[in-house]
Amino acid sequence: MSDLRIDDATTSGASAGLRAAANRLSPVIRAVQALDTDAAGVNALAAELDLGDQTVVMALNGLGAELTKLASQVDAAAAEFAVTDQALAADAAR
């Protein structure tokens, strides 16, 4: 019988890494939102830069939400692995 175990450090590390990546997006989003698009000087260019800012912010917010969701899924998978490990250990002890 082989040991087919994904240890807690693996899943908790993955979850922590995903959450950290999502958290690191916040300062980037704030920086993009703080850009002074009027400094471009030309109204059409400023409008395009503003639209670009909004698009980037929406994309980064979406990415952050997906990273957080993925971290939650990793946590759920880790919980299921733990249940399976316990069941296998109980079966092996019989």
Helices and strands as residue ranges (DSSP letters): H 8-34, G 37-40, H 43-93
